[in-house]
Amino acid sequence: MIIYFLIGSIGGLLSGLLGIGGGAIIVPLLTYLTKSDFKTNTGISSLAVVLIATGSSITYIFNDYSNGSNFIFEILIIVIGGIFGSYLGSKLTAKLSTPLLKKIFSLLLAASAFRIIFSSTVSSGFENNVILYFIVGFVSGVGSGLLGIGGGIIRIPMLIFFGGFEQIIAQGISLIATIPSALTAAITKIRNDRQLIKIGLIVGVFGILGSIIGGNLTLNIIPREILNISFGIFLIFVSINMFVSNK
């Protein structure tokens, strides 16, 4: 139980801080700290992320992350794009070289991290473009289905660079969009295994408190410049792990 508390708390805290769903942290921690296999852990993580992302999203909304703007339509388009992308990514898994794609994608993440860390402002000519939001969802969905990644590490950089959003707003949009995709993945992977559902709920419940703390730190205490640098550093670690991984 203590292990699940630690895993959920860490995943939740980073979810609130960086706007990620938490899967990029929870899956490795489950793999290293428990005896469960990687594939099983992705299902547990998906269910936990539903609760954690919900806690983070509510925290962001209550703290008016969007400065009074309403992005429900944009989020809906991202979710729809993600559904199509996840389906295509899953179909392409057996036909493409996943290790090579991971290495290529890791380099793109590293480049995104570099730009996030060293660019003070980002402008884009694609603001308010419906097609952009569909592409954001589609690409993150393909990455999720094809490489087992997704969520914030794909959506947030795209929303910043192509949508021209501030880091905080991009994180809030990504968190809300994470909930339905994570729920779909959880239902698909562990719907018939009560034990895995129990573990996923335990990790998720423990993660809610961490997500609330992390969200409030990000929105009320941590300077935006520090937040950008922190997210960039996180992307670098993810890209390194992806580059050296053979799974």
C-alpha positions, -999 to +999 in steps of 0.1 A: +000+000+000+029+024+008+043+018-027+010+027-043+008+058-021+042+069-032+035+062-069+002+079-068+015+109-049+045+115-072+024+110-103-003+133-090+021+160-080+038+161-114+004+160-131-006+192-113+028+209-117+034+201-153+000+195-168+008+159-177-017+130-171+009+112-150+013+081-171+048+089-181+057+087-144+033+061-131+041+034-156+079+034-150+074+035-112+050+006-113+074-013-135+104-007-112+087-009-078+062-038-084+063-072-101+037-063-127+047-063-163+048-032-185+016-039-204-004-045-173+010-013-158-002+008-187-038-003-179-034+004-142-019+038-150-047+047-174-073+042-147-052+062-121-047+090-146-085+094-150-087+103-113-055+123-112-062+143-143-097+150-130-083+164-098-057+185-116-083+198-141-107+209-113-078+226-096-069+244-128-105+254-135-111+267-100-079+288-103-091+302-136-062+289-156-077+302-189-082+338-176-119+337-182-118+321-217-138+290-226-120+263-245-146+236-243-150+235-281-113+233-287-109+205-261-138+185-278-120+187-312-087+176-296-105+146-280-122+136-314-088+139-331-073+117-304-098+090-309-090+087-346-052+090-340-052+063-313-070+039-337-046+045-365-016+043-341-028+009-328-032-004-363+003+008-374+021-008-344+027-041-362+037-025-395+063+000-384+096-002-365+087+011-330+123+014-317+133+036-346+102+057-343+109+062-306+144+074-313+131+099-339+103+111-316+127+114-287+148+138-308+117+159-315+109+160-278+144+171-270+141+199-296+108+210-281+124+210-246+152+232-259+128+257-274+105+258-243+135+264-220+152+291-240+123+309-257+107+336-236+076+340-259+059+320-285+037+333-313+017+314-339-003+321-370-027+291-363-046+305-333-084+297-334-079+272-362-102+242-357-080+220-379-051+227-356-069+213-326-079+182-345-043+177-356-031+182-320-054+154-308-047+132-338-009+134-334-010+128-297-034+099-303-011+083-329+018+086-305-003+070-277-014+041-299+019+036-317+045+042-290+026+040-257+031+077-250+009+106-253-010+131-232+007+163-221+042+155-235+028+157-270-002+181-267+014+208-246+044+215-269+020+215-299-005+239-283+024+262-273+042+262-307+013+260-331-015+274-310+004+302-294-009+294-259+008+302-227+023+272-208-004+273-181-033+274-206-018+246-227-014+225-196-050+231-185-064+222-220-042+191-222-053+179-187-090+181-195-085+164-228-066+136-210-096+124-190-118+108-218-088+093-236-074+078-203-109+064-195-112+048-229-078+032-225-086+019-190-119+004-201-101-014-230-072-028-210-085-037-175-123-038-176-124-075-168-097-076-141-111-065-107-076-067-090-061-043-116-091-020-113-086-019-075-049-011-078-056+016-104-082+032-081-059+031-051-031+048-071-055+073-085-071+082-052-036+087-036-027+108-066-056+132-063-041+150-033-008+153-050-025+167-081-043+194-061-011+204-043+009+205-076-018+225-094-020+251-067+018+254-066+018+259-104-010+284-106-003+305-075+033+302-064+058+290-090+069+317-115+060+310-151+097+311-162+105+283-137+075+263-149+086+265-185+121+254-175+108+225-154+086+212-181+114+214-206+137+195-183+110+169-178+107+165-216+145+160-218+143+131-193+114+115-212+132+118-245+164+102-231+144+074-216+126+069-249+158+070-269+175+043-249+144+021-244+142-010-266+105-018-257 
